[in-house]
């Protein structure tokens, strides 16, 4: 297993364009999380899936943002009509809660720059 | 208000020194974890430590959930320990919204 994989690694877009990021979690993990991190800050929770169900969304996730996990495996995060304030690192994480706990594993992130 | 407070915010160490990082929570905490974010941005899970003490090489962590704090100990620091250390936990009845602290930025000088 290669861990949590995110693509693309970097994305540069113009304001107003739509962008989509992909996350492939560790294969047996049923939970998947999206976080956003801006420079000098800790990651902020965006949303969380258990299998294909989106169970929680932060109020940071405006109506321009949508996340899906259609088959309970990979997930996509789409941002419509991007704004300069959307520039950030978008991080995906996954875990499989079991008797040993709920240790979380992160991908390398997608760095978004909106010009 | 602040829900996860980490101290100190910045730490400069001479290689070989020991240090203690602290994380305080404003509410009851579950699923507490410590992460190291390296200079390339990758978050590495150091410990899953909802309570008690664990050790992994030169690092160890202690969580006292009843008193709402956790400590991360770095012994014999190395330059590769540089980066940002985050504590993360589930606060109160926060569902599965794991909340990050603001981090402690560590620089280990050779």
Interface residues (C-beta under 8 A of the other chain):
Chain A: X31 X33 X35 X41 X42 X43 X44 X45 X48 X50 X55 X56 X58 X89 X91 X93 X100 X101 X102 X103 X104 X105 X106 X108 X109 X111
Chain B: X31 X33 X35 X40 X41 X42 X43 X44 X45 X48 X50 X86 X88 X95 X96 X97 X98 X99 X100 X101 X102 X103
